[in-house]
Amino acid sequence: MGQTAFTVRMDSEVKKQFDELCKDFGMSSNTAFNVFARAVIKKQRIPFEVESEREAIIRRGWEAMDKIRQQAAENGTSEMTLDEINEIIRECREERRQKNQNNN
C-alpha cells in the first residue's frame, strides 16, 4: 500500500500537548491520526460525539426531564395537575421559611 503525506495545521500548544499525550499512549501523533482515520472509515462516522456547549446543556436538560418523568411514574405522581404541584411547592417554601425563622 502506498503512503502519502497529510499536513494538519493546529495551534502550537495544542500540538505540543497532543504529542505528549500520544507519547504517553506509546505512539506518535502520526500513528494517532492513522488510528483516527481508520476508525472513521470503519464506523463511517466520527468515533466520538461532537456537540456545542449549548447542545450539551439542552441534552442534559432533556435527560433530567426524562429522569423526573420516570421518578414520577414510579412514585405514582405522574398524573398530578399543575395546581397540585404548585401547592406542594408552596407548602415546601412555607415550611422552609418557618424553619429559617425558628433558626434565627
C-alpha atoms as an extended CHARMM CRD file, in Angstrom:
* protein
*
       104  EXT
         1         1  MET       CA              0.0000000000        0.0000000000        0.0000000000  PROA      1               0.0000000000
         2         2  GLY       CA              1.3930000000        3.3800000000       -0.9870000000  PROA      2               0.0000000000
         3         3  GLN       CA              1.9680000000        6.1650000000        1.5140000000  PROA      3               0.0000000000
         4         4  THR       CA              1.0860000000        9.8230000000        1.1650000000  PROA      4               0.0000000000
         5         5  ALA       CA              1.7860000000       12.9160000000        3.2600000000  PROA      5               0.0000000000
         6         6  PHE       CA             -1.0020000000       14.6930000000        5.1230000000  PROA      6               0.0000000000
         7         7  THR       CA             -0.4740000000       18.1430000000        6.6640000000  PROA      7               0.0000000000
         8         8  VAL       CA             -2.5610000000       19.4220000000        9.5490000000  PROA      8               0.0000000000
         9         9  ARG       CA             -2.3920000000       22.9610000000       10.8770000000  PROA      9               0.0000000000
        10        10  MET       CA             -3.0570000000       23.4780000000       14.5710000000  PROA      10              0.0000000000
        11        11  ASP       CA             -2.1380000000       25.6980000000       17.4630000000  PROA      11              0.0000000000
        12        12  SER       CA              1.4450000000       25.0060000000       18.5450000000  PROA      12              0.0000000000
        13        13  GLU       CA              0.4450000000       24.4880000000       22.1860000000  PROA      13              0.0000000000
        14        14  VAL       CA             -2.2860000000       22.0200000000       21.1680000000  PROA      14              0.0000000000
        15        15  LYS       CA              0.2820000000       20.1190000000       19.0700000000  PROA      15              0.0000000000
        16        16  LYS       CA              2.7270000000       20.0260000000       21.9630000000  PROA      16              0.0000000000
        17        17  GLN       CA              0.0780000000       18.6610000000       24.3340000000  PROA      17              0.0000000000
        18        18  PHE       CA             -1.1600000000       16.1850000000       21.7140000000  PROA      18              0.0000000000
        19        19  ASP       CA              2.3720000000       14.9190000000       21.0450000000  PROA      19              0.0000000000
        20        20  GLU       CA              2.9840000000       14.4560000000       24.7760000000  PROA      20              0.0000000000
        21        21  LEU       CA             -0.2680000000       12.5810000000       25.2590000000  PROA      21              0.0000000000
        22        22  CYS       CA              0.3720000000       10.3430000000       22.2570000000  PROA      22              0.0000000000
        23        23  LYS       CA              3.8160000000        9.5930000000       23.6820000000  PROA      23              0.0000000000
        24        24  ASP       CA              2.1180000000        8.5270000000       26.9370000000  PROA      24              0.0000000000
        25        25  PHE       CA             -0.0500000000        6.1990000000       24.8420000000  PROA      25              0.0000000000
        26        26  GLY       CA              3.1090000000        4.7300000000       23.3260000000  PROA      26              0.0000000000
        27        27  MET       CA              2.5640000000        6.1110000000       19.8370000000  PROA      27              0.0000000000
        28        28  SER       CA              3.4380000000        9.0750000000       17.6880000000  PROA      28              0.0000000000
        29        29  SER       CA              0.9250000000       11.7250000000       16.6990000000  PROA      29              0.0000000000
        30        30  ASN       CA              1.2190000000       10.3580000000       13.1510000000  PROA      30              0.0000000000
        31        31  THR       CA              0.1030000000        6.9190000000       14.3930000000  PROA      31              0.0000000000
        32        32  ALA       CA             -2.7330000000        8.5200000000       16.3820000000  PROA      32              0.0000000000
        33        33  PHE       CA             -4.0370000000       10.2570000000       13.2450000000  PROA      33              0.0000000000
        34        34  ASN       CA             -3.8580000000        6.9540000000       11.3570000000  PROA      34              0.0000000000
        35        35  VAL       CA             -5.8320000000        5.2430000000       14.1480000000  PROA      35              0.0000000000
        36        36  PHE       CA             -8.3970000000        8.0550000000       13.9720000000  PROA      36              0.0000000000
        37        37  ALA       CA             -8.6880000000        7.8490000000       10.1530000000  PROA      37              0.0000000000
        38        38  ARG       CA             -9.1520000000        4.0670000000       10.2440000000  PROA      38              0.0000000000
        39        39  ALA       CA            -11.8400000000        4.3870000000       12.9510000000  PROA      39              0.0000000000
        40        40  VAL       CA            -13.7170000000        6.9810000000       10.8680000000  PROA      40              0.0000000000
        41        41  ILE       CA            -13.6070000000        4.7010000000        7.8230000000  PROA      41              0.0000000000
        42        42  LYS       CA            -14.6210000000        1.5930000000        9.7940000000  PROA      42              0.0000000000
        43        43  LYS       CA            -17.5140000000        3.2560000000       11.6510000000  PROA      43              0.0000000000
        44        44  GLN       CA            -18.4830000000        5.6280000000        8.8140000000  PROA      44              0.0000000000
        45        45  ARG       CA            -18.7260000000        8.4450000000       11.3470000000  PROA      45              0.0000000000
        46        46  ILE       CA            -16.5720000000       10.4750000000       13.7390000000  PROA      46              0.0000000000
        47        47  PRO       CA            -15.8180000000        7.9610000000       16.5170000000  PROA      47              0.0000000000
        48        48  PHE       CA            -16.7590000000       10.3830000000       19.2850000000  PROA      48              0.0000000000
        49        49  GLU       CA            -19.5340000000       12.8540000000       19.9460000000  PROA      49              0.0000000000
        50        50  VAL       CA            -19.0650000000       16.4300000000       18.7470000000  PROA      50              0.0000000000
        51        51  GLU       CA            -21.5350000000       18.9810000000       20.0490000000  PROA      51              0.0000000000
        52        52  SER       CA            -21.6990000000       22.6060000000       21.0400000000  PROA      52              0.0000000000
        53        53  GLU       CA            -21.9070000000       23.5620000000       24.7110000000  PROA      53              0.0000000000
        54        54  ARG       CA            -25.4380000000       24.8330000000       24.0560000000  PROA      54              0.0000000000
        55        55  GLU       CA            -26.4780000000       21.4510000000       22.6410000000  PROA      55              0.0000000000
        56        56  ALA       CA            -24.8530000000       19.6790000000       25.5990000000  PROA      56              0.0000000000
        57        57  ILE       CA            -26.8700000000       21.8340000000       28.0260000000  PROA      57              0.0000000000
        58        58  ILE       CA            -30.0990000000       21.1250000000       26.1310000000  PROA      58              0.0000000000
        59        59  ARG       CA            -29.3290000000       17.3790000000       26.0400000000  PROA      59              0.0000000000
        60        60  ARG       CA            -28.6220000000       17.3100000000       29.7890000000  PROA      60              0.0000000000
        61        61  GLY       CA            -31.8880000000       19.1960000000       30.3950000000  PROA      61              0.0000000000
        62        62  TRP       CA            -33.8790000000       16.6070000000       28.4450000000  PROA      62              0.0000000000
        63        63  GLU       CA            -32.0870000000       13.8020000000       30.3020000000  PROA      63              0.0000000000
        64        64  ALA       CA            -33.0410000000       15.4270000000       33.6160000000  PROA      64              0.0000000000
        65        65  MET       CA            -36.6750000000       15.7480000000       32.4880000000  PROA      65              0.0000000000
        66        66  ASP       CA            -36.7430000000       12.0850000000       31.4470000000  PROA      66              0.0000000000
        67        67  LYS       CA            -35.3820000000       11.0880000000       34.8630000000  PROA      67              0.0000000000
        68        68  ILE       CA            -38.0390000000       13.2040000000       36.6170000000  PROA      68              0.0000000000
        69        69  ARG       CA            -40.7900000000       11.6430000000       34.4630000000  PROA      69              0.0000000000
        70        70  GLN       CA            -39.5320000000        8.1710000000       35.3370000000  PROA      70              0.0000000000
        71        71  GLN       CA            -39.4390000000        9.0020000000       39.0630000000  PROA      71              0.0000000000
        72        72  ALA       CA            -42.9440000000       10.4710000000       38.8950000000  PROA      72              0.0000000000
        73        73  ALA       CA            -44.2370000000        7.3130000000       37.2180000000  PROA      73              0.0000000000
        74        74  GLU       CA            -42.5300000000        5.1230000000       39.8400000000  PROA      74              0.0000000000
        75        75  ASN       CA            -43.9570000000        7.2490000000       42.6920000000  PROA      75              0.0000000000
        76        76  GLY       CA            -47.4510000000        7.3460000000       41.2410000000  PROA      76              0.0000000000
        77        77  THR       CA            -47.3760000000       11.1250000000       40.8750000000  PROA      77              0.0000000000
        78        78  SER       CA            -47.2240000000       11.3940000000       37.0970000000  PROA      78              0.0000000000
        79        79  GLU       CA            -50.9060000000       12.3650000000       36.8670000000  PROA      79              0.0000000000
        80        80  MET       CA            -50.6950000000       15.3710000000       39.2110000000  PROA      80              0.0000000000
        81        81  THR       CA            -52.1010000000       18.6360000000       37.9110000000  PROA      81              0.0000000000
        82        82  LEU       CA            -50.0320000000       21.7970000000       37.7460000000  PROA      82              0.0000000000
        83        83  ASP       CA            -52.1720000000       23.2650000000       40.5410000000  PROA      83              0.0000000000
        84        84  GLU       CA            -51.3820000000       20.2570000000       42.7760000000  PROA      84              0.0000000000
        85        85  ILE       CA            -47.6650000000       20.5580000000       42.0210000000  PROA      85              0.0000000000
        86        86  ASN       CA            -47.7000000000       24.3020000000       42.7260000000  PROA      86              0.0000000000
        87        87  GLU       CA            -49.4970000000       23.7100000000       46.0440000000  PROA      87              0.0000000000
        88        88  ILE       CA            -46.7930000000       21.2570000000       47.1470000000  PROA      88              0.0000000000
        89        89  ILE       CA            -44.1130000000       23.7600000000       46.1500000000  PROA      89              0.0000000000
        90        90  ARG       CA            -45.9230000000       26.4970000000       48.0980000000  PROA      90              0.0000000000
        91        91  GLU       CA            -46.1200000000       24.2510000000       51.1870000000  PROA      91              0.0000000000
        92        92  CYS       CA            -42.4200000000       23.3620000000       50.9630000000  PROA      92              0.0000000000
        93        93  ARG       CA            -41.4610000000       27.0180000000       50.6620000000  PROA      93              0.0000000000
        94        94  GLU       CA            -43.6170000000       27.9290000000       53.6480000000  PROA      94              0.0000000000
        95        95  GLU       CA            -42.0860000000       25.1090000000       55.6870000000  PROA      95              0.0000000000
        96        96  ARG       CA            -38.5690000000       26.2920000000       54.7380000000  PROA      96              0.0000000000
        97        97  ARG       CA            -39.4390000000       29.8860000000       55.7070000000  PROA      97              0.0000000000
        98        98  GLN       CA            -40.6950000000       28.7390000000       59.0930000000  PROA      98              0.0000000000
        99        99  LYS       CA            -37.5330000000       26.6760000000       59.7170000000  PROA      99              0.0000000000
       100       100  ASN       CA            -35.3610000000       29.6510000000       58.7930000000  PROA      100             0.0000000000
       101       101  GLN       CA            -37.3250000000       31.9100000000       61.1680000000  PROA      101             0.0000000000
       102       102  ASN       CA            -37.0040000000       29.3840000000       64.0070000000  PROA      102             0.0000000000
       103       103  ASN       CA            -33.2330000000       29.0990000000       63.4270000000  PROA      103             0.0000000000
       104       104  ASN       CA            -32.7770000000       32.8860000000       63.6090000000  PROA      104             0.0000000000
